[in-house]
C-alpha cells in the first residue's frame, strides 16, 4: 500500500524521468491504477479469511462479481474516456468488490459466531 501510494505521489516525476516527457500524459492513469492496486492489496487478505470459515463459494462469487464489474465498467468507461476509462474501471471494480467483500465477511463471521454459540457445550444453566 505504501509503494502504491508512493508511486501515485511521485508519478509526475518518476514517469518522465524513466520514460521521457512523451509519457507524461499517462501519469493520471497510473495514479488511478495505484489506487486500484492498493484496494487489491487490502482485498486479498479479506477473502482469505473466508476459506477457514468454509465459505469458498463466497470467494468464487466475489471473484465472478469482480470480473463482471470490471468488464461492465470497462465497457462503459473505456469508450467514453479511453485509457483513463480503463484505469477508472479497475479502481471502480476494486472499490466495489472491497465493499462487497466486507459485507460477505461480516455476514460469515456473524453466522459462524452464532453457530458456535448455539452448538456450545457450555450452556448456561438456571
VMD Tcl script that builds the backbone (N, CA, C; Angstrom):
set m [mol new atoms 378]
animate dup $m
set s [atomselect $m all]
$s set {name element resname resid chain x y z} {
  {N N UNK 1 A 0.839 -1.180 0.000}
  {CA C UNK 1 A 0.000 0.000 0.000}
  {C C UNK 1 A 0.887 1.247 0.000}
  {N N UNK 2 A 1.954 1.182 0.788}
  {CA C UNK 2 A 2.870 2.320 0.818}
  {C C UNK 2 A 3.538 2.535 -0.539}
  {N N UNK 3 A 3.903 1.426 -1.195}
  {CA C UNK 3 A 4.534 1.541 -2.514}
  {C C UNK 3 A 3.564 2.142 -3.521}
  {N N UNK 4 A 2.311 1.703 -3.485}
  {CA C UNK 4 A 1.307 2.243 -4.409}
  {C C UNK 4 A 1.086 3.727 -4.138}
  {N N UNK 5 A 0.977 4.081 -2.857}
  {CA C UNK 5 A 0.807 5.484 -2.505}
  {C C UNK 5 A 2.006 6.324 -2.903}
  {N N UNK 6 A 3.190 5.785 -2.647}
  {CA C UNK 6 A 4.415 6.495 -3.018}
  {C C UNK 6 A 4.527 6.704 -4.514}
  {N N UNK 7 A 4.215 5.637 -5.283}
  {CA C UNK 7 A 4.275 5.767 -6.740}
  {C C UNK 7 A 3.226 6.751 -7.241}
  {N N UNK 8 A 2.037 6.727 -6.641}
  {CA C UNK 8 A 0.991 7.662 -7.051}
  {C C UNK 8 A 1.436 9.105 -6.805}
  {N N UNK 9 A 2.061 9.339 -5.668}
  {CA C UNK 9 A 2.525 10.696 -5.344}
  {C C UNK 9 A 3.694 11.134 -6.223}
  {N N UNK 10 A 4.578 10.197 -6.518}
  {CA C UNK 10 A 5.789 10.535 -7.273}
  {C C UNK 10 A 5.646 10.318 -8.774}
  {N N UNK 11 A 4.488 9.896 -9.240}
  {CA C UNK 11 A 4.316 9.551 -10.652}
  {C C UNK 11 A 4.662 10.705 -11.580}
  {N N UNK 12 A 4.342 11.917 -11.180}
  {CA C UNK 12 A 4.633 13.079 -12.016}
  {C C UNK 12 A 6.119 13.284 -12.264}
  {N N UNK 13 A 6.945 12.774 -11.369}
  {CA C UNK 13 A 8.395 12.881 -11.512}
  {C C UNK 13 A 8.970 11.597 -12.096}
  {N N UNK 14 A 8.493 10.456 -11.616}
  {CA C UNK 14 A 9.066 9.159 -11.990}
  {C C UNK 14 A 8.840 8.834 -13.459}
  {N N UNK 15 A 7.621 9.028 -13.942}
  {CA C UNK 15 A 7.311 8.650 -15.327}
  {C C UNK 15 A 8.161 9.434 -16.327}
  {N N UNK 16 A 8.205 10.762 -16.263}
  {CA C UNK 16 A 9.066 11.474 -17.216}
  {C C UNK 16 A 10.550 11.157 -17.042}
  {N N UNK 17 A 10.953 10.902 -15.805}
  {CA C UNK 17 A 12.363 10.593 -15.559}
  {C C UNK 17 A 12.757 9.261 -16.189}
  {N N UNK 18 A 11.907 8.241 -16.038}
  {CA C UNK 18 A 12.234 6.915 -16.551}
  {C C UNK 18 A 11.916 6.737 -18.032}
  {N N UNK 19 A 10.814 7.305 -18.504}
  {CA C UNK 19 A 10.365 7.045 -19.873}
  {C C UNK 19 A 10.296 8.274 -20.762}
  {N N UNK 20 A 10.583 9.428 -20.218}
  {CA C UNK 20 A 10.598 10.638 -21.032}
  {C C UNK 20 A 9.288 11.399 -20.980}
  {N N UNK 21 A 9.350 12.607 -21.458}
  {CA C UNK 21 A 8.211 13.514 -21.411}
  {C C UNK 21 A 7.025 13.070 -22.252}
  {N N UNK 22 A 7.272 12.243 -23.275}
  {CA C UNK 22 A 6.153 11.829 -24.131}
  {C C UNK 22 A 5.163 10.924 -23.403}
  {N N UNK 23 A 5.545 10.402 -22.228}
  {CA C UNK 23 A 4.649 9.564 -21.428}
  {C C UNK 23 A 4.031 10.304 -20.246}
  {N N UNK 24 A 4.235 11.588 -20.174}
  {CA C UNK 24 A 3.696 12.381 -19.058}
  {C C UNK 24 A 2.170 12.324 -19.006}
  {N N UNK 25 A 1.524 12.136 -20.142}
  {CA C UNK 25 A 0.057 12.064 -20.168}
  {C C UNK 25 A -0.470 10.804 -19.481}
  {N N UNK 26 A 0.393 9.820 -19.244}
  {CA C UNK 26 A -0.040 8.579 -18.597}
  {C C UNK 26 A -0.054 8.681 -17.069}
  {N N UNK 27 A 0.425 9.767 -16.519}
  {CA C UNK 27 A 0.521 9.921 -15.066}
  {C C UNK 27 A -0.838 9.825 -14.369}
  {N N UNK 28 A -1.877 10.503 -14.835}
  {CA C UNK 28 A -3.173 10.361 -14.147}
  {C C UNK 28 A -3.697 8.915 -14.149}
  {N N UNK 29 A -3.528 8.214 -15.267}
  {CA C UNK 29 A -3.971 6.811 -15.332}
  {C C UNK 29 A -3.174 5.957 -14.346}
  {N N UNK 30 A -1.881 6.208 -14.266}
  {CA C UNK 30 A -1.046 5.459 -13.321}
  {C C UNK 30 A -1.502 5.700 -11.883}
  {N N UNK 31 A -1.876 6.903 -11.569}
  {CA C UNK 31 A -2.348 7.201 -10.214}
  {C C UNK 31 A -3.627 6.430 -9.889}
  {N N UNK 32 A -4.558 6.348 -10.850}
  {CA C UNK 32 A -5.781 5.572 -10.625}
  {C C UNK 32 A -5.473 4.084 -10.504}
  {N N UNK 33 A -4.512 3.601 -11.277}
  {CA C UNK 33 A -4.129 2.189 -11.173}
  {C C UNK 33 A -3.458 1.902 -9.831}
  {N N UNK 34 A -2.726 2.856 -9.299}
  {CA C UNK 34 A -2.143 2.700 -7.960}
  {C C UNK 34 A -3.233 2.593 -6.908}
  {N N UNK 35 A -4.290 3.388 -7.056}
  {CA C UNK 35 A -5.421 3.301 -6.143}
  {C C UNK 35 A -6.064 1.913 -6.223}
  {N N UNK 36 A -6.273 1.430 -7.446}
  {CA C UNK 36 A -6.857 0.094 -7.629}
  {C C UNK 36 A -5.956 -0.973 -7.007}
  {N N UNK 37 A -4.650 -0.839 -7.185}
  {CA C UNK 37 A -3.712 -1.803 -6.616}
  {C C UNK 37 A -3.769 -1.795 -5.090}
  {N N UNK 38 A -3.864 -0.627 -4.493}
  {CA C UNK 38 A -3.931 -0.539 -3.034}
  {C C UNK 38 A -5.173 -1.258 -2.510}
  {N N UNK 39 A -6.315 -1.085 -3.178}
  {CA C UNK 39 A -7.516 -1.803 -2.766}
  {C C UNK 39 A -7.367 -3.299 -2.976}
  {N N UNK 40 A -6.678 -3.692 -4.036}
  {CA C UNK 40 A -6.446 -5.111 -4.286}
  {C C UNK 40 A -5.578 -5.731 -3.196}
  {N N UNK 41 A -4.593 -5.002 -2.743}
  {CA C UNK 41 A -3.730 -5.496 -1.661}
  {C C UNK 41 A -4.539 -5.698 -0.378}
  {N N UNK 42 A -5.464 -4.803 -0.103}
  {CA C UNK 42 A -6.327 -4.941 1.072}
  {C C UNK 42 A -7.354 -6.063 0.893}
  {N N UNK 43 A -7.773 -6.264 -0.331}
  {CA C UNK 43 A -8.834 -7.227 -0.631}
  {C C UNK 43 A -8.376 -8.674 -0.459}
  {N N UNK 44 A -7.173 -8.985 -0.844}
  {CA C UNK 44 A -6.706 -10.379 -0.805}
  {C C UNK 44 A -6.768 -11.009 0.583}
  {N N UNK 45 A -6.261 -10.370 1.631}
  {CA C UNK 45 A -6.368 -10.996 2.957}
  {C C UNK 45 A -7.810 -11.145 3.432}
  {N N UNK 46 A -8.680 -10.212 3.049}
  {CA C UNK 46 A -10.081 -10.316 3.450}
  {C C UNK 46 A -10.717 -11.584 2.885}
  {N N UNK 47 A -10.462 -11.859 1.630}
  {CA C UNK 47 A -11.068 -13.044 1.028}
  {C C UNK 47 A -10.443 -14.328 1.563}
  {N N UNK 48 A -9.185 -14.280 1.964}
  {CA C UNK 48 A -8.547 -15.482 2.523}
  {C C UNK 48 A -9.184 -15.906 3.843}
  {N N UNK 49 A -9.757 -14.968 4.579}
  {CA C UNK 49 A -10.422 -15.289 5.837}
  {C C UNK 49 A -11.649 -16.164 5.588}
  {N N UNK 50 A -12.224 -16.073 4.404}
  {CA C UNK 50 A -13.428 -16.851 4.108}
  {C C UNK 50 A -13.145 -18.353 3.973}
  {N N UNK 51 A -11.926 -18.740 3.647}
  {CA C UNK 51 A -11.609 -20.171 3.484}
  {C C UNK 51 A -11.759 -20.967 4.781}
  {N N UNK 52 A -11.169 -20.545 5.899}
  {CA C UNK 52 A -11.356 -21.325 7.126}
  {C C UNK 52 A -12.798 -21.307 7.641}
  {N N UNK 53 A -13.581 -20.337 7.172}
  {CA C UNK 53 A -14.988 -20.284 7.540}
  {C C UNK 53 A -15.840 -21.167 6.619}
  {N N UNK 54 A -15.160 -21.895 5.748}
  {CA C UNK 54 A -15.812 -22.793 4.786}
  {C C UNK 54 A -16.781 -22.036 3.882}
  {N N UNK 55 A -16.346 -20.897 3.408}
  {CA C UNK 55 A -17.145 -20.069 2.505}
  {C C UNK 55 A -16.428 -19.905 1.156}
  {N N UNK 56 A -15.933 -21.036 0.625}
  {CA C UNK 56 A -15.233 -20.995 -0.656}
  {C C UNK 56 A -16.147 -20.516 -1.769}
  {N N UNK 57 A -17.426 -20.877 -1.676}
  {CA C UNK 57 A -18.388 -20.417 -2.672}
  {C C UNK 57 A -18.512 -18.909 -2.700}
  {N N UNK 58 A -18.395 -18.289 -1.538}
  {CA C UNK 58 A -18.445 -16.829 -1.476}
  {C C UNK 58 A -17.234 -16.226 -2.178}
  {N N UNK 59 A -16.079 -16.868 -2.050}
  {CA C UNK 59 A -14.876 -16.376 -2.725}
  {C C UNK 59 A -15.064 -16.458 -4.237}
  {N N UNK 60 A -15.612 -17.580 -4.693}
  {CA C UNK 60 A -15.874 -17.741 -6.133}
  {C C UNK 60 A -16.866 -16.676 -6.607}
  {N N UNK 61 A -17.930 -16.460 -5.834}
  {CA C UNK 61 A -18.930 -15.457 -6.203}
  {C C UNK 61 A -18.323 -14.051 -6.234}
  {N N UNK 62 A -17.482 -13.735 -5.266}
  {CA C UNK 62 A -16.834 -12.421 -5.247}
  {C C UNK 62 A -15.899 -12.251 -6.443}
  {N N UNK 63 A -15.162 -13.311 -6.786}
  {CA C UNK 63 A -14.287 -13.237 -7.961}
  {C C UNK 63 A -15.089 -13.068 -9.245}
  {N N UNK 64 A -16.214 -13.784 -9.352}
  {CA C UNK 64 A -17.077 -13.637 -10.527}
  {C C UNK 64 A -17.660 -12.227 -10.589}
  {N N UNK 65 A -18.058 -11.698 -9.444}
  {CA C UNK 65 A -18.582 -10.329 -9.398}
  {C C UNK 65 A -17.500 -9.322 -9.779}
  {N N UNK 66 A -16.286 -9.556 -9.331}
  {CA C UNK 66 A -15.163 -8.691 -9.686}
  {C C UNK 66 A -14.968 -8.676 -11.197}
  {N N UNK 67 A -15.012 -9.860 -11.804}
  {CA C UNK 67 A -14.865 -9.954 -13.255}
  {C C UNK 67 A -15.994 -9.215 -13.959}
  {N N UNK 68 A -17.229 -9.434 -13.497}
  {CA C UNK 68 A -18.380 -8.791 -14.122}
  {C C UNK 68 A -18.313 -7.273 -13.997}
  {N N UNK 69 A -17.994 -6.783 -12.804}
  {CA C UNK 69 A -17.905 -5.332 -12.606}
  {C C UNK 69 A -16.773 -4.751 -13.458}
  {N N UNK 70 A -15.643 -5.455 -13.534}
  {CA C UNK 70 A -14.516 -4.978 -14.344}
  {C C UNK 70 A -14.903 -4.882 -15.822}
  {N N UNK 71 A -15.589 -5.920 -16.313}
  {CA C UNK 71 A -15.981 -5.915 -17.730}
  {C C UNK 71 A -17.011 -4.815 -18.004}
  {N N UNK 72 A -18.037 -4.743 -17.160}
  {CA C UNK 72 A -19.081 -3.739 -17.379}
  {C C UNK 72 A -18.549 -2.312 -17.237}
  {N N UNK 73 A -17.760 -2.079 -16.196}
  {CA C UNK 73 A -17.195 -0.738 -16.007}
  {C C UNK 73 A -16.232 -0.407 -17.147}
  {N N UNK 74 A -15.451 -1.398 -17.561}
  {CA C UNK 74 A -14.540 -1.174 -18.684}
  {C C UNK 74 A -15.285 -0.865 -19.967}
  {N N UNK 75 A -16.336 -1.634 -20.224}
  {CA C UNK 75 A -17.130 -1.408 -21.438}
  {C C UNK 75 A -17.715 0.003 -21.446}
  {N N UNK 76 A -18.205 0.418 -20.309}
  {CA C UNK 76 A -18.850 1.724 -20.222}
  {C C UNK 76 A -17.833 2.870 -20.208}
  {N N UNK 77 A -16.749 2.714 -19.452}
  {CA C UNK 77 A -15.818 3.824 -19.245}
  {C C UNK 77 A -14.737 3.955 -20.316}
  {N N UNK 78 A -14.269 2.836 -20.869}
  {CA C UNK 78 A -13.204 2.918 -21.872}
  {C C UNK 78 A -13.706 3.630 -23.126}
  {N N UNK 79 A -14.939 3.341 -23.515}
  {CA C UNK 79 A -15.490 4.021 -24.688}
  {C C UNK 79 A -15.611 5.527 -24.503}
  {N N UNK 80 A -15.833 5.949 -23.282}
  {CA C UNK 80 A -16.011 7.380 -23.008}
  {C C UNK 80 A -14.706 8.108 -22.712}
  {N N UNK 81 A -13.782 7.413 -22.014}
  {CA C UNK 81 A -12.576 8.096 -21.539}
  {C C UNK 81 A -11.265 7.481 -22.024}
  {N N UNK 82 A -11.312 6.480 -22.853}
  {CA C UNK 82 A -10.095 5.861 -23.380}
  {C C UNK 82 A -9.280 5.182 -22.291}
  {N N UNK 83 A -7.978 5.419 -22.316}
  {CA C UNK 83 A -7.076 4.781 -21.346}
  {C C UNK 83 A -7.427 5.166 -19.910}
  {N N UNK 84 A -7.851 6.400 -19.708}
  {CA C UNK 84 A -8.261 6.801 -18.363}
  {C C UNK 84 A -9.483 6.002 -17.915}
  {N N UNK 85 A -10.377 5.678 -18.840}
  {CA C UNK 85 A -11.543 4.865 -18.523}
  {C C UNK 85 A -11.151 3.482 -18.057}
  {N N UNK 86 A -10.097 2.921 -18.651}
  {CA C UNK 86 A -9.608 1.614 -18.205}
  {C C UNK 86 A -9.092 1.698 -16.773}
  {N N UNK 87 A -8.376 2.754 -16.472}
  {CA C UNK 87 A -7.865 2.930 -15.110}
  {C C UNK 87 A -9.020 3.171 -14.140}
  {N N UNK 88 A -9.994 3.993 -14.551}
  {CA C UNK 88 A -11.172 4.216 -13.709}
  {C C UNK 88 A -11.906 2.911 -13.441}
  {N N UNK 89 A -12.068 2.102 -14.479}
  {CA C UNK 89 A -12.834 0.859 -14.320}
  {C C UNK 89 A -12.165 -0.093 -13.343}
  {N N UNK 90 A -10.848 -0.135 -13.346}
  {CA C UNK 90 A -10.149 -1.001 -12.383}
  {C C UNK 90 A -10.359 -0.492 -10.962}
  {N N UNK 91 A -10.267 0.807 -10.774}
  {CA C UNK 91 A -10.472 1.371 -9.436}
  {C C UNK 91 A -11.912 1.150 -8.978}
  {N N UNK 92 A -12.871 1.383 -9.861}
  {CA C UNK 92 A -14.285 1.185 -9.518}
  {C C UNK 92 A -14.531 -0.269 -9.140}
  {N N UNK 93 A -14.002 -1.192 -9.931}
  {CA C UNK 93 A -14.212 -2.622 -9.663}
  {C C UNK 93 A -13.615 -3.018 -8.315}
  {N N UNK 94 A -12.407 -2.593 -8.033}
  {CA C UNK 94 A -11.763 -2.978 -6.773}
  {C C UNK 94 A -12.469 -2.370 -5.567}
  {N N UNK 95 A -12.915 -1.120 -5.687}
  {CA C UNK 95 A -13.621 -0.489 -4.573}
  {C C UNK 95 A -14.965 -1.178 -4.347}
  {N N UNK 96 A -15.675 -1.483 -5.422}
  {CA C UNK 96 A -16.973 -2.155 -5.300}
  {C C UNK 96 A -16.818 -3.541 -4.684}
  {N N UNK 97 A -15.832 -4.297 -5.135}
  {CA C UNK 97 A -15.642 -5.649 -4.611}
  {C C UNK 97 A -15.113 -5.598 -3.182}
  {N N UNK 98 A -14.367 -4.567 -2.838}
  {CA C UNK 98 A -13.926 -4.412 -1.451}
  {C C UNK 98 A -15.140 -4.246 -0.546}
  {N N UNK 99 A -16.072 -3.396 -0.946}
  {CA C UNK 99 A -17.288 -3.215 -0.163}
  {C C UNK 99 A -18.083 -4.503 -0.053}
  {N N UNK 100 A -18.237 -5.205 -1.164}
  {CA C UNK 100 A -18.968 -6.475 -1.145}
  {C C UNK 100 A -18.250 -7.502 -0.280}
  {N N UNK 101 A -16.940 -7.531 -0.326}
  {CA C UNK 101 A -16.168 -8.492 0.473}
  {C C UNK 101 A -16.335 -8.226 1.964}
  {N N UNK 102 A -16.337 -6.969 2.345}
  {CA C UNK 102 A -16.534 -6.624 3.761}
  {C C UNK 102 A -17.916 -7.092 4.222}
  {N N UNK 103 A -18.928 -6.865 3.396}
  {CA C UNK 103 A -20.283 -7.296 3.740}
  {C C UNK 103 A -20.337 -8.816 3.888}
  {N N UNK 104 A -19.774 -9.542 2.935}
  {CA C UNK 104 A -19.783 -11.008 2.987}
  {C C UNK 104 A -18.987 -11.506 4.187}
  {N N UNK 105 A -17.856 -10.893 4.463}
  {CA C UNK 105 A -17.031 -11.328 5.593}
  {C C UNK 105 A -17.747 -11.088 6.916}
  {N N UNK 106 A -18.371 -9.945 7.088}
  {CA C UNK 106 A -19.122 -9.670 8.323}
  {C C UNK 106 A -20.257 -10.674 8.461}
  {N N UNK 107 A -20.968 -10.945 7.385}
  {CA C UNK 107 A -22.056 -11.928 7.401}
  {C C UNK 107 A -21.526 -13.307 7.807}
  {N N UNK 108 A -20.416 -13.733 7.206}
  {CA C UNK 108 A -19.855 -15.052 7.501}
  {C C UNK 108 A -19.377 -15.144 8.947}
  {N N UNK 109 A -18.745 -14.100 9.442}
  {CA C UNK 109 A -18.262 -14.118 10.824}
  {C C UNK 109 A -19.421 -14.116 11.819}
  {N N UNK 110 A -20.446 -13.347 11.553}
  {CA C UNK 110 A -21.620 -13.342 12.440}
  {C C UNK 110 A -22.297 -14.700 12.437}
  {N N UNK 111 A -22.415 -15.283 11.272}
  {CA C UNK 111 A -23.046 -16.595 11.156}
  {C C UNK 111 A -22.227 -17.653 11.897}
  {N N UNK 112 A -20.920 -17.584 11.766}
  {CA C UNK 112 A -20.031 -18.537 12.449}
  {C C UNK 112 A -20.132 -18.373 13.958}
  {N N UNK 113 A -20.147 -17.133 14.423}
  {CA C UNK 113 A -20.242 -16.867 15.858}
  {C C UNK 113 A -21.577 -17.357 16.407}
  {N N UNK 114 A -22.652 -17.092 15.690}
  {CA C UNK 114 A -23.981 -17.542 16.119}
  {C C UNK 114 A -24.043 -19.057 16.181}
  {N N UNK 115 A -23.491 -19.724 15.179}
  {CA C UNK 115 A -23.479 -21.188 15.141}
  {C C UNK 115 A -22.656 -21.750 16.287}
  {N N UNK 116 A -21.519 -21.140 16.566}
  {CA C UNK 116 A -20.677 -21.592 17.675}
  {C C UNK 116 A -21.410 -21.479 18.999}
  {N N UNK 117 A -22.102 -20.386 19.202}
  {CA C UNK 117 A -22.832 -20.188 20.457}
  {C C UNK 117 A -23.951 -21.211 20.573}
  {N N UNK 118 A -24.650 -21.470 19.493}
  {CA C UNK 118 A -25.752 -22.423 19.520}
  {C C UNK 118 A -25.261 -23.855 19.742}
  {N N UNK 119 A -24.088 -24.170 19.242}
  {CA C UNK 119 A -23.550 -25.528 19.363}
  {C C UNK 119 A -22.645 -25.715 20.579}
  {N N UNK 120 A -22.511 -24.688 21.379}
  {CA C UNK 120 A -21.604 -24.743 22.511}
  {C C UNK 120 A -22.048 -25.797 23.532}
  {N N UNK 121 A -21.076 -26.502 24.085}
  {CA C UNK 121 A -21.336 -27.491 25.128}
  {C C UNK 121 A -21.515 -26.835 26.482}
  {N N UNK 122 A -21.117 -25.582 26.549}
  {CA C UNK 122 A -21.182 -24.874 27.826}
  {C C UNK 122 A -22.439 -24.014 27.863}
  {N N UNK 123 A -23.546 -24.599 28.118}
  {CA C UNK 123 A -24.812 -23.884 28.197}
  {C C UNK 123 A -24.986 -23.322 29.606}
  {N N UNK 124 A -25.597 -22.187 29.694}
  {CA C UNK 124 A -25.886 -21.589 30.991}
  {C C UNK 124 A -27.076 -22.297 31.588}
  {N N UNK 125 A -26.895 -22.765 32.801}
  {CA C UNK 125 A -27.984 -23.496 33.462}
  {C C UNK 125 A -28.576 -22.625 34.571}
  {N N UNK 126 A -29.865 -22.724 34.738}
  {CA C UNK 126 A -30.545 -21.958 35.784}
  {C C UNK 126 A -30.516 -22.688 37.102}
}
mol reanalyze $m
mol bondsrecalc $m
mol representation Tube
mol addrep $m
